[in-house]
């Protein structure tokens, strides 16, 4: 129903907006990047979708236009390194025009701004390259202001020259302190800036459009986001934890695509012909396809050639690691497959701890995201990948093979994902009942429940969270807390209490409009589709332009107790100091975020009343922390970090800078060895590598102790005999 309503509105808007965009003002000295027709269409429709279906129910007006302009300029030049004050004054004429322009699909103003930015960027890079070989006195007591965000825009080119000369000096003194020869430092920094210049030359209209749409959508709310076709593909792969391709991670290095790692089980892994460090110089489609040289290509364009539907063939020309780029390449033929990204999936570990002469086995399940391969599920694949399915298998192993006494779910740095997965995962730990309430833009409240009787794990459990735990993580942690099902440990979570619907824009546009656009793209004599000059559109196999995807905020979720997690997040039962600054990271730091509010609680029956138990757990935790050197050092590190956050400049005097660095390194090494001694480990010297099994995780270690305290208080699996019932 939603899709049908959206399509009617979408098509009507497409036909109604017939005004022509203004001519784009050209910028001297750069190859001006221009928008294309598809982007104009997308912009008009996103305006319409936001005004019609966003939860805020707002109109794109002059006030929003002003916010978009400020966000866009800040995204391009956050530290005021490139634009002149005169540029900013020039851009101010667009302050109240973007809302009207966007409504008719006119992108001329923001593209003009970007082209000015590109000109200034190239000017700064060219100037810096010319300064690298200059003579510098590293005994002067001058300073470099690296954070200019709160300072005024620089008025003159000479003023920018001064900033960038100091930046070059700062980078040179950093290399000098590392102990490398001056000639090598000049070579290293020259290559660094030449690479920046080369990457800037690869900017296209898709990149610019994405920046514009980010500024636009985030002016509405932090989680309404547009993804251009390639970014939409990446987003959906992250959700499914799978890709269709060869199973290799790639990066661009000196204009050449290099293999960083091989995914176990993928075609590249099975072939035994590719290794980390190999460089891909050409790609061909099919067993008989012609090779395309990909040296100097953008990494996303190369990746798009290598990836493809499972069962299809791709050929690569590869220079093996260790060989010169001039060496004869090896030709490798691979058949693409569906590759599961196991490293980004839920995984388990088991810790055995002795306490009062008794061993306790604790299973820890790390969940990096709430993912689900919806495409595979919709096609009936019985083995489709999802968080809940993966965790269920891990619980089965922990319970029946490892025979653990308790389970801790580690949701630290888990930014969320699928709402359905949050509900289903909660269902593994409760019998059945409400998990989350969702209020839509009409004000209607729907209660989403776990309807499956029984639980995969009924024993003691805990949940670890931090400031980066958001959205679906907060639904899960909040439900576990509200049901009295377990103990929440860590720091206050992010506070994202909104629900987004992913909308494929191609599915909403009248096919005749898409066909009209497709006619602009011709095929050459070999049948290859050729884009019009200046267009970087992504086409499907039939030559239809792909418009991308919008994740639109259309609802807000609430805990079963009626509280929103918006702004406030989930407050742990056992609280730790946050290594992430709470005043800079979190929903309550976003100006466009929705407010906190409450609705009526849903009908749910708590498993237990843990009020008294939590008080005792907190008392024991605080006693341990009073004598914990790790806890003391953590608080000191946080205080030091806050102090550094307030600094905006750094000395360019070599001896002073080196003395500061040496003092900091010595302080950190002393602290590290004090901590190692407290754990019975041998001291380390500067430069020593620390074994992976010697790394210490205070929150995990203390959470395990909290779980042992819980088991001692509740005699194993039995929590308490005092359930609570909550009703509307």
N, C-alpha and C positions, 0 to 999 in steps of 0.2 A: 504493500500500500504506500509506504513512504517513498519507494522508488518511483511509483507511478505519479504521485503528487509532485515530487521533485522534478520529474521529467517534463511535466506539463508546464511548470513554472519556468524551468530552465529553457525550454524551447521557445516559450512565449517571449522571454527576455531577450533571447538571441535574435529573434525576428524584430522585436520592438526597437532595439538600440541600433539605429542606422546612422547616427551622427558620425562624421569623419574626424579622426584624430588630427590634431594640429601638426604642421610640419615640424620635424625635429630640428632644433638648432644644432649646427655642426660645431665641432671643437677643432681648432687648428692643431696640427702636430701629432695627431693620433688617427688610427683607422677607426672611425666612429662605428660603434656597435649599435645596431637598431633592433627594435622588436619586430616580431612577425605576426601574421594574422591569427595564428593559433593562440598566441599569448594574449592578444587583444580579446579574443573570445573567452578565454579562461578568466581573465580579469573581470569582464562584465558579469560572468556567471557566479564568480566567487562573491562579488558585491551583492548579487541578488540572494545567494544562499545565506550569507551572513545576516542580511537584513530580514530575511524571511524565517530562518530556522535557528539562528544562534540563540543560546539560552538567555543571553542578556537582553534580547529584543531591542537592539539599538539601531539608530539610523547613521549611516556614514555621512557625517556632516563636517563643517569647517573645523570643529574642535578635534575630531578624529584625524582630519587632514593634517593638522599641525603636529599631532603626535607622530603620525607616520613619517613626516619630513624629519623630525628630530631623531627618530629611531633609525631611519635610513642613513642619515649623515653620520650618526654615532657608529653604526655598523661598519661603514666604510673607513672612518678615521677616528677611532675611539680615543686615541691619545694626542690628537691634533698635531700630527706629524706632516700632513700633506696639504690640506686645504689652507688657503690664505683667508684672512678676514674678509677680503673683498669677494672671494668666492661665496662665502656664507651669506654675505649681504645680497649677492646676486640670486642665490637660491631662495631667499626669503619671499620673493615674488610668487613662489609656488605654494606658500604656506596654507592658503585657504582655497587652493584650486584643485588639489589632488582628489578630493572627494568627487567633484564634478567630472574631472578627467577620467577617474577610474570607472565611474558609472557608464561611460561610453567606450571604455576600453582604450583610452588614450594613455600611452606610456611614454610619450615624448619627453616629459619633464624629468622623471627619474632616470631615463636612459641618458639624457643630456648631462645630468649630475654625475652619473657614473663615468662618462667620457671625460669630464673635467677631472675627476679623481684619477683616471688612468693617465691623463697628461701629467698631473702633479706627481703621481707615483713614479713614472718614468724619469721625470726631471730629478726627483730625489735620488733615485737609484744611480742615474748617470753621474750626478754630482758626487755621490758617495764613492763610486768606483774611481773617480778622478782624485779623490782625497786619500785613498788607501796608501799610495806610495809617498805621501807627504812626510815632512819631518815633524816629529812630535816630541815634546818635552814631557816625559813621564814623571818628572820631579816637581812639576807645578802643583799647586794646591787648588786646582779647579775641580768642579763637580759636573756630573751629567744628570739632568732631570729626566728620568725615564717615564714618569707618570705625569702627563700634562692634562689629564682629563678635566680637572677643576680650574685650569688656567685659561686665560683668554686666547682666542685664535691669534696667531702671529700675523702681523700686518704686512711684512715685507719679505721678499725672497732672501734678502741678506739675513733676516732673522731666522728663517728656516735653515739657511746654510750653516749658521752657528750651531743650531740644534743637531744637525746631521753630522757636522764635523766632530762634535763631541761624541755622538753615537759611534762613529767610526773609531775614534780614539778609545772609547770604552771597549769595543770589541777587540781592538788590537792589544790593549793592556791585559784583557782576559786571556788571550792566546799567549802573551808574553809571560804571564805569571805561571802558565802551565809548563813553561820551560822549553818551548820550541823556538828555533832560530827565527830572527826577524824576517829573513827572506821567505821562509816557509809560511810564516804568519800572513805576509802580504799575499802570497799565492792562495792560501786557504780562504782568506776573506774576499779576494777578488772572485774566486770561483763561487762563493756563497752569493755574492751580489749579482753576478752574471746569471746564476740559476734563478734568482728572484725575477730578474728581467725577462728571462726566457719563459717562466711560468706565467707572467703577466701577459705575454703575447698570446697565450693560449686561451685567455678569457673569451667566452662567446655569449650569445644572447640568452642562452639557458641559464648560465651562471648569474647574469645580471638580473634576469627575471626572478630567480629564486631569492636573491637578496631583497628585491623589491617586495615580493610576496611575504617574506619573513617579517619585514618591517610593518607591512599592512596587517597581517593576521595577528601578530603579537601585540599590536595596538588595540586589538579587540579583546583578546584574553591570551594568557601565556600558552594555551594548549590547543587553540585553533591554528592548525598549520597546513600550509599547502606544500606538496611535494611534487617537483617536476618529475617527468617519467622515470628518469634514472634513479632519483632519490626515492621515489615510490617503490621501485623494485627492491632497493636496498632495505627499506622499511619492512616490506612484506617478507623478505628473506629472514630478517632478524626475528620477526614474529614466528616464522615457521621453523627456524633453526635448521634450514636446509636450503641448498641451492642446486640448480641443474647446471653442471659444468664439468670441469676437470678436477676440482678439489685442490686448489692452490691459492695461497695468499700472495698478492703482488704489490709492488710499490715502484715508483719512478725514481731512478737514480741516474743523474747525469744524462738525462734525455732517453734512457733505456729502461724498459720494463724488466725488473728483477724479481725472481721468485724468492719470497721471504720464508715461507714454510709450506709444507705439504700436509694436506688433511688426511689423517689415517683412514684407509678404506676407500678412498676416492680413486678415480681412473689414473691420476698422476702417481699416486702411491702404488697402485697395483702394477703399473707399467715398469717400475724400477728404473726408468730412464731419465727422470727429472729429479733435481736436487735443489735444496736451498742455495741461492747464490747464482744459479743459472740465469742467463738473460735471454729474453724472447725478442727476436728482431723482426719476425714476420709471421703472419697468420693466414691460413687458407681455410675455406669452408668446403667440407665434403672431401671425399677421397681424391677427386680430380680438380678441385678448385684452384684458382690461381692465387699465389701468395701476394699479400699486401705488406709492404714494408711499414713497420710501426715505430721505428726509431723517431723520437721527437714528438710522438703523439701524446695527447693527454692520457692519463692512466685510465679514466673512465671509458674513453673510446676504445682503447686496447682491450679492456675487460669485456666490453660489449661484444667484441669479435670472438673472444675466447669462450665466453659462456654461451649456452644455447640449450634447446630442448634435449632431454635424455634420449639416447638412441642415435643421435646425429654425430657426424664425424667432424673433427677439427684437426688441422695439421699445424704444427709449430716449427719454425726455424729457431734453433736454440744454440747459443754460445755457452758451452759448459763452464761452470765456475772454475776460475783459475786461468782460463785462456784469454788471450787478447781479443778485443772486439773485431779485429781484422781476420781472425781465424775463420776457417770454413765452418759454417753452421751445420749442426746435426738436425735432420728432419725427423720429427716424432709425430706419429699418428695416434690419436686418442679418440675413443668413443665416449661422449658425454654421458654422465649418469646423475642420478639424484644423490647428492652428497649430504650426509647428516653432519652438522657441526657439533660434534660431541663435546668439544672444549667449552662451548657456550651453553651446555645443557646442565641439568641438575646432576650433582654427584655427591657421593657419601664418603665419610671417613669415620673411624671408630677410635675413641680414646678410652683407655682403661686407667682409672685413678684409684689409689689406695686411700681409704679414709677410715680412721679408727680400726685399723687392722682388717678391713673388709674391702674387696675389690668392687668397683662400680664401673660398668661399661656404658658409655654414652655414645650414641650414634648422632653424627652431625650431618645434616643434609643441606648443602649449599644450593640455593636456588637463585640463579643470576637474573631471571626474568620470568614473567608469566606468558609463555609462548604457546603457540598452537599452529599446526599446519592445516589451516582451514580449507585450503584448496584440496589437499589429499583427503581430508575428512569428508568433504562434500562429494568427492568422486567415489566414496565407498571403500577407500583403502583401509583395511582392518588394522594396519600397523602404523597409522599416521602418528606423528610425533606431537606430544603436548607435555606441559609441565606436570599435570596430574598423573598422566600415564607413566611418565618417568619416575615420579616420586613414589607412586604406588609400588612399582617394582623394587625401588630402593628400600622402602619400608619392609617389604616382604623379605628381602635379604637380611636387613638389620634384625628383624624379629626372629626369623627361623634359622638363619645360618650364623650370624654374629651374636645372636641372643643378647641384645642390649637391654639395659634396665630403663633407659630413658632416651628420648630423641629431642634434639634441638634443631629447629629450622633456622638456617642462616639466611636472612633476607637483607643483609647489609649491601648497600649500593644497588639494590634491586629497584629499578625505576618503574616497575609495573608491567603493563601489557594488557592481556585479555581479561576482561571482566568475568567472562564465563569460567576461565581457568581459576580465578580467585575463588569463585563460588565452589567449583568442583574440588579444589584443593582443600578448602575448609571442610568439605564433606568427608575427607579422609580421617578427620580427627573428631568429628561430632557424629551423633547418631543420625539425626535429620532435623531440619528446622530452618527458619529464616537466617540468611547470611548477610544480606545487604538490602537497603531500600534505595530505590532510584526515583527521583522526581524529575519529570520532563518539563519542557518549556511551557506547557499548559498548566502546570501545577499538579498534575496527576501523579500519585505515588504508587509505585509497583514494588512489591516485596519479592525478592528473588531468593529462592530456598534451595537447600540441599534436600532432595526428595528421596535419596537412597538410604534405606535403613542400614544401620550398622556402620562401624568405623574401621579403617585399616589399622589404626593404632589407638588403643585406649589407655596406654600407660602414661607415666609422667612426661610432660613435654614443656619446652620453652621455645621462645622465638627471639632471635637477635635482630635488631634493627639499628639503623643510623639515620643521619640527616638526609641521605640519598635514597632511603627507602620511601617509595612513593606509590600513590594510586592503588593498584591491585595489591601491593604489599601491605598498604594501610588497611584495605578491606579485610585481608586475611588476619593481620595482627589484631585489628580492632575486634573482629568476631571472636577470636580465641580469647581475648581479654574479657569481652562482654559475657561470654558463656562460662567464664571461670575455668576454661579448659587448660590453661597453661600460664606460664610466667613470661612477660615481655621484658626483655633486657636490652640495654643500649642507650641511644639518645633519641630525643624528640624527632619524629619523622618529618618528611618534607611538607606535607599539608596539601596534597593535590586531591581534591574531592570532586572533580568534574569528570564527566563521561563523554568521550568523543566517538562519533560515528565516522567510519572511513567510507568516503564516497568516491568511486571511480567516475571521473568526469565524462569519460567517453560513453558510459552507459546512460548518461542523462541527456546527451545532445542528440537532436534529430539526425538520423543516419544520412539524410540528404545534405545536411550542412557539412558533415565529415567527408562525404564523397566529393563535394565541391572543393574542399580543401585538398583532398588527395589528388585532384586533377592538376594542381599546381606542381606536382612532382612527376618528372618524366623518367623513363627508363632509357639507358644507353643501349648500344648495339649488343651488349652482353647480358642485357636484362637487369642490370643493376640500377636501382632507383637513385636518381640524382636530385638533390635538394636545390631549390632556387638559391641564388647567391645571397649569402648573409643568413640563411636559415640553418639552424642546427636541430631541427625537429627530429624527434624519435618516431619512427614508423613501425607498424607491425608488418607481418609477412605479406599482407595484402596492400601495403602502401598507405594505410590509414594513419594519419597523425595521431599520436598518443598525447592526451591533454594533461595527464597526471592525476593526482588524487588530493582531496582535502580531508583532513581529520577535523570535523566540525563539532564544537562543544554544544551538545544538544540536551544534556541532562546533568544532574548533580546527584552524587550518592551519599548515603547516610548510614551510619552504623545501626545495628538492630536496637541500640538503646536510644536512638533518635538524634544523636550528635552527628554533625557533619565533621569530616576530617579536614575540610577546607580551612586553610590558614593554620589551624592548630595541630593538625596531624594526630598521631597517636603518642601519648605520653607513657613511657615505659614504667613498669612496676619497680624495676631496678635501674636507676638512671646513672649514666656515665657522662663525664665531660665530653663535649663534641669537638673532634679534631677539625670539623668543618665549621667555619664561622656562621653562626645562626643569623647574624645580621646581614649576611651577604648571599646566603644560599637558603632557599625555601620559598614556599608560595607567598608567605607574608612579606617577602621583599619585592614582589612583583606589583607594580602600580596598577596594572590592568586586571589583577586577579579578582575573582568573585569573593564576597565576604563569607565569614562563618555564620551559620545559623543552625537551628534545630527544628525537628519535626517530632511527631508523636512516636514513641517506641513501638516496635512491632511485637506481636505475640511470640515470645520465645521463653524457653525454660533453661535457665542456667544449669550447667553440669554441677557446679559447686560454688559455695561462697568462700572465696579465698582471702577475705579481708584480713582476718587475724593472721593467717599464714604469711601473707605478703608483708605484714608489719614485722614479723619475726625474721623473715628472709632478709628484709632491708636492714634490720638491726645487725644481723650477722655479717652482711655484706659490708656495712659501714665500719664494723670492727676490723675486718680484714684490710680495708682500704687505709685505715689509720696507720697501719704498720707496713703498707705496701710501697716499696721503693718505686716500682713501675708506675703506680698511681701518682706518686709525687712528681716523677719525671714527666708524666703525661700532662699534668697541670702546668708544669714549668714550660714545657714545649708549646702549649697552647698560649700561654702568656707571652712567650718570645715571638710567636707567630703574629699575635695581635700587634705587638710593637713594630714588627717589620712591615705589617700591612699599612701602618700609618706613615711609613717612609716613602718619599717620592724621588729621592736623588741618591747618588752614590759618588764617592770620591774617584778621581781619575789619577790620583797620585799612586804610582806603582808600589812603593814601599808601604804606604798606609793601607792600600787595598789588600796587599799580600799579608800584612800583619793581621788585618781583620779576618781574612779567610783562614789563616793559620790558627788564630785564636779560636774561631768557631769550630774548625776541625778538631783541634785539641780538646775543646770542651765536649764535643759530641763523642769523641773516642773515650774520654774519661768516663762520661756517663754510661756509654755502652759497656765498658769493662766493669763498672760498678754493678750494672744490672746483670751481666753475665756471672759475676762472682756470687750475687745473691741467688742465682739459679744453679750454682755449682759447676759453672763452665769455665774453661781456661780463657785467659785474656787474649785479645787479638791485637795486632799491630796495624798501623796505617797501611791501607792497601790490601789487607788480607780479605779473602772471600769468606763469607759466613755460610756454613752449610745450611741447606734448606730446612733440615729438621731441627736446627738451632734457633730459627726465627721464633719470636714469641708474640703471641696475640693475647693481650691483657683481657680484652672483652670476652674472647672465647674461653680463656682459662677460668676467669671468674664466673662466667655463665655456667660452666660445668660444675663449679663448686656450689653455685646456687641450686642447681638441679639435685646435687647430692644432699644438700640441706633439705630440699623439698621432699626427697624420698625418705629421709630419716624422720621428718615430721609426720609424714602421711603413711608410713609403714608400707613402702613399695608402691603399688599401683593405686591403692585407695587414697583418694584425695580428701574428701570430707563427706559427712552425711547430712550437710545442711544446704540443700539446693534452694535456689531462688526462682520464682516465676515472675516474669514481667509481662504485663498486658497493656494494651492500649487503654 
